[in-house]
């Protein structure tokens, strides 16, 4: 079952999904939350997002 990437600043669930076995780092996104808009890096280790 896929999980959603969450913004570490406001907690908004982004429309980007990842799976339990995913490993990721170095991808930068801009939050799509209404009042946030901050840029952050996606870090996923062992299927969990690291803030």
Protein Blocks (a to p, Z undefined) as FASTA:
>chain_A
ZZddddfklopacfbdcdfkbccehiacddfbfklopacddddeehiacZZ
